Amino acid sequence: MRKNLLWMLAAILLCGTMALTSCSESTDNKDNPTPGPTPAGELADYTLFIYGHAGGQMDDIIESVYLRLKPLLANSQKKVRVLFFYKYGHHDETSTFTGKYANEDEVLRFELTADTDLEKLRTEACFEENSQFQLYSQENLTAQLNWAAKTAPAKNFILMLYGHGAGFNALDDFYKEPVATTRAVLYDKGFKGRGMNMYEFKGAIEASDIKHPQMIFFHNCLMGNLESLTTLRNLTDYYVGSEHVLSSDGDIIAEFVKGLLQTNGIEAATKQMFANLDHWKALYVMAPDKCNGDLFFMKSLDIEDVNAQMDRLCSRIREIYPSQQEAVDSATCKVYQPYQGATLFDAADYADCLARETGDAQLQAISKDLRASFDKAFLASDYVNCRPDFLSAYTLSVALVDKTTFAQELTDDTDYKFTFGDSYKATAFHDNTGWGHWLAENSQMPTGNPFGLKNLEDDGGNSDQPDIPGLENLREWRAGTTVSQEAVDAFGLEKCFMADYISDEVWERMQGKTYKDNPYIGRDNLQHVKVLHWDYDNQMHVGEMICNEQIGDIVLGILRKLFDAKYPIQLMVLPDVYDADDEAQMRDNNSSCFCYRPISGTAKLSKHARGVAVDINTLYNPYYKDREDGTRYIQPATAEPYCKRDWDFPYKIDHNDLCYKLFIEAGFEWGGDWTSCKDFQHFEYIEKE
């Protein structure tokens, strides 16, 4: 499975069996299976419980798991029982529904056996029939774990989350009372990405009848992070997971079940799985948006030794930082980042970078000991490198931000306010290592090497990338230029879509143009959104916008969907190219967001001055207002023909347009619906008061 920019794959496998239930069954019976308890002598060796959701465009992948496991279970003699609790997705404007054995938004609960009739799942295994079932609910997970324990008692349970995960996320993995329903461990696209965080996940297991599954198998993205695994370390004996985006078409699960059936013991079974991952690794090579990947298997409590070395690392960095800040900052800009959409970086590589850049003997010893602790903790691991940004060995990731980000105030969906630091210092990993103290002192955001490019050679780290025409346009991010598919493949598609801090170079460009000194909005309130976009020339173009941080990720997601749909946007450069002359950029059909300016013809600040309004294809979707004297004011002035909206022309936005639908769905209002004037290019975020 592959994560697009904002969605990462997360899946939980839990050994167990599920009995077929009916969509029409009474809800009173949903947590009380009808089969009686299995005699102790007939306990399965393993119950594997697969709980999750991946979304309508990926539901065919879970169905490939059904198909691959069925023949394996024919001769299992109940040694391994497999239960599913899976929520199907639905189609949207940019994707189709791929499920074959259930209807859109249905939740299935069943035991898979060799005799399961997959064609009957939609009627005989339906647990819920609508998207509003709260898969992310802590209480619901507890209820289903109890159901699994009663339905398929076993000597050992294995829990695998299957779907979208994000690793540690300061906004989402924040512990407070009452517990917030957020995300990070398991996403539910039926609720626009809402999900459970690591504290809720932990609480769900502790409150269930399966208080200590033998293994937690994270079949999802970015869950190989020290923050999450430390929180969950006492819940289980073993982890399987990845610090990267995790691709799979069911091969990993099938090989795992084979191992359980053909060997004795969880360690032997999992090691057999790792010995047969050639098909899994080939998926990365064949993927259009190639990325590096990894998979690890470890004892949960061995993370304690890793944390002991991270504690030493934290103490030593803080000790030498006042005297070696330049070297430490240089190391921070060279550390490998598994995924550009998260603040997580490879822990052992950071120690290596610090030791190399500072030349400090203690850091060199700590780096060596940290590597040794990972070697001991990993019972098995494998990886695949598809791009030049790679390490020879991956470990686990750790959060790395600067002190400004650490102090940044966050607000959850209940308007509860807290800082990144508040969230981080609530983690068990911080309690073990004090890592949050280093983040609170670190002055350097990982800016020099934000995507894992090694950058260790004199040529700036580009010696291992091919000389491909147009690749420099991506390396330097030259908005307004075109790029080839070859260049995008070499650079990495995911690196072409990001919402990040504003670099010094971009900030300098903005001064006195789109940005003017003011008491309302500053650099820390804004984000630099970088994307690719298509035009009618069937070429990919480099684009960028500056947006308010509260909509940066939202706009990024919309523009990624427009790119995937090959929606035409002619130009997307910062208005600073035009010295912030709004008329000039609109005549050029430029699409943009932030510009500190008043509403045209007034002294009132525009929503663009706060970076919460986006204009798309501005020449063909003009602004106009009819005056009392019968004249019409039009911007840009050259757009008069396009004020008439009852004829077809390129770039036109109307109610049937994909761009309109995506912005409205994301919480924006459209200027084309206004009555006192019309602003067809304009999408304005509806902010909470």
N, C-alpha and C positions, 0 to 999 in steps of 0.2 A: 504494500500500500504506500501511497505517496502523499505527502502533505503538500497542498498548495500553500501561498504565502502565509495567510492567517491561520489554516487548519492543519493540525498535525495528527498522525494516526495513533490511536490508543486502543489496545485490546487486552482483556483479561481472560486467561484460560484457567478454569477451576475444574479439577477432576470430579466427575460426578455424573449421574444420570438424571434425565428429565422425563416425566411421564407426559403423554399427550393430554392436553386439556382442550376444552371447547371455548370458542368465543362467547358462547351464550351461557357459560357456567356462572353460577352465583359468585359474586366477589367475596362472599363469606368463606368460600372454599379455596380461594386462590393460594393461600399460604398453608393449606392443610391437605397434602396429597392423599388420595384414597388408598394407595397400597399400604399394607401393614409393614411393620419393621422387618428388615431382613435378619434372619438368624445370624448370630455372631460368626458361626462357621462359614457363612456364605457371603461375608463381606467382600466387596471388591478390593483388589489391591490398591487401585487408584480410581478416584472420581475426578474427572476433568470438567470444570464448569466454565463455559465460555460466555462472558457477559459483555455486551457492548452494542455499538452502533457506529457505522462508518459513513452513512449518507447514500442517497439513492443512486448516485453515479458509481458507487463502489459496492453495492449490495451483491453484485455477481461474484465478488471475491469470497464473501462468507459462504456463498452457495457452492463455490469450488471446494471449500473445506468439507461441506456435507458430502460431496461426491467422492472426494479423495479418502474420507474416513470410513465410509460405508463398507467397502470391501475389506478393510483392515479389521473391522469389528466382527467379521463373520466367524472367526475362530478364536475369539478372545476369551470364551468361557467365563465372561464377566470379570476377567482380570482387570480390564479397564472399561469403565463406563463413562460416557460422554454426554454432558447436559449442555443445552444452549438456552440462553435468554438473550434474544437479539431483537433490537428495534430497527425495522426497515425505514429507509428514508423516502424521499419523494423527488420528483423532477422540479426544476426551476427554469428560469430563462436561459441559462447557459449549460444545462446538463440534462440528460435523460435518465429515467428510472430504469435500472438494469436488473431488478429483482425478477425472478422467474417463479419462485415457490411461495410468494406471499404478495399481498397487495401493498400499495404505498401506505406508510405510516403504521403498519401493523406490527405488533410485538409478538414474537413467537416464543413459546416455552415448551421444550420437549426433550426427551432422551433420544439420541441418535443410536440406532442399532442397524445391523445388516438388513433387517426387514422393514425399516422405516420407508413408507411410501412418500417420497418427497412431494409428489403431486397433491397430496392430501394435507400438507402442512397448513395451508391457509385456512382450512376449515377445522382440522382436528388439533392443531397446536396453537391456535390463536389465543393469546392472553389478553390483548387489548387491540382496539381497532382504530385508534386515532393518535395523532402526533403529540397530543398533550400529556401522554403518559410520561411522568418525570423519571426518566432513566437515571438522572444524576442524583436523585434523592437518597440521602443517607439511609433513611428508614426503608425505602424500597429495596436498596441493595441488601440490607440486613434481612428483610423478609425473604428475598430470593435465595440468600445463602441458607437460611433455615429450611426453605423448601428443598434445596439440594441435599442438605444433610439428612432430611427425613426420607426423601425419595430414593436416594442412592447412597446409603451408608457405605463407608469405605475405611480401610486402614489409613489411607492417606488422601488428603484433598489437595488439588492443585488449582489455583485461582489464576485465570488469565483475563486481563482487561483487553478488549478487542475494539479498536476504533481510533479516536483522535486524542493525543496527549500533547502536553507542552512543556513538561519538566517544571522546574521551579519558576514561578511567575509572581513577582512581589505584589501585583494588584490582586491576583486571584488566590494565591496561597497565603492569605492573611488570616490568622487565628484570632477570633474575637467571640465574645458572648453577646447576644445569641449567635450561634455559628451562622456565617453567611453561606448561602448557596452560590458557589462560584465555580471555577473550573480548574484546569491544569492537569488533573489526573485523567478525567474522562469527560469528553465533550458530547453534547447532544445538539446536532445541527437543527433538529426540530424546534429548538429553543434558541436559534441563532448563536449557537456555541456555548450555551449555558451548561454547566456541569459541576461535578464535585471536586473539591480540593483535597489535598493529601490528608488534612486533619479529619475531614468527613469520611474519607475512604478508610482511614484507620479506625474511626469510631464505629463505622458500619461493621467491620470485621469483629471488633472487640465485643459488640453487642449481639453478635450472632452465635449460633450453635457451632460454628466453625471458627473458633477463636484463634487458631494457629494452623493455617494451611501449610503443608510441607513446602510448597513453592508458590511464589507470586511471579507469574510470567507476564511481563509487560510487553504485549504484542502491539506496541504503539511507539510513537516518536518521542525522543528527547528524555526518556525516563531514566537514562543512565546518569543521573545527577546526584551529587553528594547530599544535597539538601533534602530531596524526597526520600532517598534510600535510607538516610540516617533516621528520619522520622519513623520509618516503617520497619526498622531493623529487628525489633523484638517480636514482630508479628509472624515471622516465617523463618524457615531454615535456609532457604535458597532464593535467589533472584535470577531471572533471565531478563535481559533488556538491551537497550541500545542508547548511546548518547547522540546518535544521528537521527535523521528521518529514516523510518523503517519501511522498506519495501517488502511485499510478500504477495503471493497469489495462492496461499494455502500450503505452500511447500514446507515452511517451517513447522506448522502444526502437524502435518502428516508425518514428517520425519520424527517429530517428538513422540507421537503416539506409537509409531513403529518401535522406537526405543523402549517405551514402557512395556510393550508387548513382548519384545524379543530379549530383554535383559532383566537382571535382578537388581533393583535399587535405583533410586532417582539419579544418582551421580552417573552410573553406567549408562542409563537411558539417555540422559542429556548429552553426555559425551558422544554417544553414537549419533545423535542428531547432528552435532557439530561436525562429525566426520562425513556427513552427507549433505552438504549445503551448496554444492556446485550449481544447482538449479537456482537457488535463492540468489547467489552472487551474480548469476547471468542476468537477472532482472535489472540490476543496476546498469549493467553494460548496455542493455537494450533500451533503457528508458530514454525518452526524447530530452528530458531535462536532467542530464546525468548529474549524479551526486555521489559522494563517498558514503560508505555505510559500515556499520559494525554490529556485532552481537556478542554479548558476554554472558557467562554463567559463573556465579559466585556464591559463596556462603555469606549469609546476611551479616553475621556477627564479625566477619573478617573486615568489615568496614571500620571497626573500631581501631585497628592498627593503622589503616589509611588515615583516619582522622587524627591519630596521634602524630603522624608525620605532618599533616596539614596544620596542626597546632604549632609545631616547631617552625614550619614555613611562615606562618602568620607572624609569630613573635620576631623572627629574624628580619623579615621585611620591614616591620615597624621600627626595629632597632636601627637599621642602617639607612632608612629612607631620608632622614635629615641630611646625611652626608653624601648619599649616593642617589639622589632623586633623579638625576638625568639618566643614569643607567637603568634604574628600576622602571622609569617611564618608558624608556626604549624597549625594555622587555615586555611591558604591558601592551605595546603596540605591535608585538610580533607573535603573540600567543595564538594558537590554532583555535578557530571558532567552528564547531560542528554545523551550526545553522545560523544564518545571518539574521533571522527574525527573533532571536532570543539573546539574553545577556549571559549566556553560559559558554564557558571555554574549557578546553581540556586541562585538567588539573596538573598532571605530570608534565605536560609540555610547558605550562606556566613556570613550574619549578625549574625546568631545564633552561628556559629563556632567562630567568632571573640569575641563575648560576652563571650562565655564559656571559651575559651583559655586564654583570657586576664583577666577575672574577672572585667573588667572595668564597673563601674556603668552606665556611659553615653552610652556605647555600648549596655548594657543590655536594657536600656530604648529605644534606637533607634531600636534595634532588635524587641522589643515588638510593637513599633509604626509602623514599616515596615510591620509586619505581619497583623496588624489591617488595614493598607491601602490596602493590597491585599484582605483581607476579604471583604472590602467595594467595591473594584473594580470588583471582580468576582461575577457576578450575578448568575452564575452556573459554576460548574466544576466537573470533574470526572477523575478517573485515574485507572490504573491497574498495579499491581506489579507482575512480573513473576520471578525476580531474587532477590538475597539478597541485591543487591545494590539499595536501595530505600529510599524514604522519606515518612513520614506519610501524607504529603501534599506538592504538587508542586506549584511553583509560576511562575515567569518569569525568564528568564536567562539573564546574563550580561557577557560581555567579562572580562576575567581575564588572564593576561599574566605578565611576569616579564619585567623589564626595558630594558633588552637586546633585547627581542623580540619586544618591543615597538619601539625601535630605529632601528630595522632591515629594510634594504632597500628592497623594492619590485619593480618589473617591470611588467607592464601589457603587453598585446599582441601587443601594439604599441610601445614597448620599452620606455614608459613613466616611469620615476623613481620617487618613493616617498617612504615614510616610513610607517610602521604600524601606528605610531603616527600621521602622516599627515592625514591618512585616518580616524583615530578615532576622532581626534579633529575637523573634519568637520561634525560630527554627531550632531543632535539636542539634543540627550541625553547628550553628553558632555557639550554642551552649558547650559543645565539645571542643571547639577550636578557636572561638573568638574571632572568626573570619569577618564578621560585621565591623569589628573595630578597625581592621585594615581598610575595608571599603569606605569607612567614614573618614579616613585620612588620605586616601589615594587621590591625587590631583589629576591623574591622567585617565581619560576615557580611552579604551582600546581603539584608537583612530587610525594608526598607521597600517594596520593589518586587520581590518574588520571582518574579513571573510576567510581567514585561515591561510592566505597566501604566505608562503614561508618567509620571503623577504630577507633572506640571510646573506645573499651574495652582493657583490659590489654593484651589480646592475639593477639593484632594487628588487630582486626576487623574480624577475621575468625571464630568467635564463631557461627555465623549464617549461615555458609556454611557447607554442609554435608562433612563427612570424606569419600572422594571418591578417590580410587587409581588413581594416575596420576595427580590429581588436583594441587599438589605442583609443578609439571613440568610447569604448566601454571602460577601459582602465582609467581614463581621465574624466569620464562621464561628461561627454560633450553634447549637451542637449541641443536638439535641432539637426543632428547628423543622422545618417542612415547606417544600419549595420546588417551584415549577412547572417544567415543561419549558422554558417561555419564559425563566425566570430562569437555568436551567442553560445554555441555548443562549447567552445573552448573556454569562454569566460564563466559560463554557468548561468542557466536561465534564472534560478532562484536569486542569484546575486543582482539580477536586473530589476528586482522589485523589493523596495525597502522604504521604511519610514524611519528616519534616524535623526540624530542631532544635526545641527547646522555647523559645518566646518568653518574654520577661520577664513578660508578662501571665499566661500559662498557669502559669509557674513560681511566681508569686506565689499563684495560686489553690491550688496543691498544698501550700504550706507548712503544716506542722502537721496536715495531713489525710492525703492519700495519701503525701506525702513527709515523712519525719522524718530529722533528722541521723543519719548512720550511717557506719561505716567501709567499707561494702561496695559501695555503688552511689551514683553522683552524677548530676548533670544531664547531663554529657557522655556517660554510658552509656545515656541514654534518648532516645527519639524520639517525636515527636508525629505520630500517624497520623490523617489526616483523610480521611473517605470519605463517600459517599452510600450510603444503604441503603433498601430497600423494606420495606413492611409489607403486611398484608392489606388496608389501605385503598387500595391501588393508588396511593400517593403516595410521592414521594421525600423522605427525611428526611436531615437533616444529622447526621453522627456523628463521633465522635473517640475515640481511645484513646491512652494512653501505653504504649509497649512498650520492651523492651530493644533497643538498636541492632542486636544480632545477628539479631533476628527482625522488625525493623520492615518491611523490604521484603517479607519472606515473608508477613507478616500482611496487608500492603497488597495483595499479589497475590491472596490468598485472598478478601479482602473485595470486591475488584473483580470476581472471578469470580462471587461470590454476588450482587452487584449486577446483573451482566449477565444472570444467570439469574432475577432477580426473586425471590430467596430471601428469605422474610420474617424480618426482625429488628426487634423492636418498638421498642427504644430503645438508643442507644449514646452515653452521656454519661460524663464522668469521674466516678468515685466521690466526688470532692470535692463534688459537688452535694449528696450525702447526708452530708457531713462524714466521709467514709470509713467510714460505718456499713454493713458488708457485708450484714447482715440487711435493712436498709431498701432498699438498691439491688436486692437479689435479689427482694424482694417486688414491686418495680416492674418486674421482668423486664428489668433493664438488662444490657447486655453490656459487658464491660470487661476490662482486662488488669492494669496495674500498680497495686499498693497495698502500701506497706511495712507488712506485718502478719504475725503468726504464723499457722500453721495453726490453724483453729478448735479450741479445747479443748486446745491444746498451747502450749509455749514455743518450738517449732521454727519458723523462718522459712518462710513459704509460698513457693512458686515465683513467686507474684504479687509478692513483695517484690523479686524480681530482674527482674520484667517479662517472664518467659518462659512465662507461662501465660495462656490466654485463656478467659474464660467467655462462653458464648453463650446467650441466652434463658433466663435463670437461674431464673425461677419455674417454668417448665414442664420444666426439666431439673435437678432438685434434687440436692443432696448428701444421702446418708443413711448411717448406720452402725448396725448392730444390736448392742446392748449384751449383755453376758453375762446380765443380769437379764431379758432378753426384751423390753425396751423399745427403741424406735428413736429415734435422734437425727436430726432432719431440718432442713436449711437450704435455703431459708427455711422457717420453721415453718408457713407457710400453704400449702406445696406438697405436703402429704400425698397428695392424690388423684393426683398425677403421679409418685409413686414406683412406681405400678403401671404397667408398661411394655407390657402385652399388649393395650392398647386404643389407638385412634387419638384424638389430640387435637392442637390447633394447636401449632406450634413444636417438636414432639417430635424429638429427635435419636436415631437408631439406626444400625445398620450399613448401611442402605439410603439414608441421608440424604446429600445432596450436601455439606453442611457437614462431616460426619464424613469423607467420602472425600477432600475437599480438604486437611483438616488432616493426616490420616494420610499422604497422598501427600507432603506437605511436611516430614515428619519429626517429627510430634507423636505422642504417645500419648493415648488417650482414657480419662478417668476412669470411663466407663461399662463399661470392660473390667476394672476392678479387682475383686479378690475380697474383700479385707478390708473394703471399703466401696464405695459407688457414688457417682460424681460425674459425672452425665450432662452437665452444662454445661461441663465442664472439659477443655481441650486443653493439654497440657504439652509443651514443646519438649524433645526428647531431645538433650542437650548432649554434646559430645565431652569425654571426660575428659582 
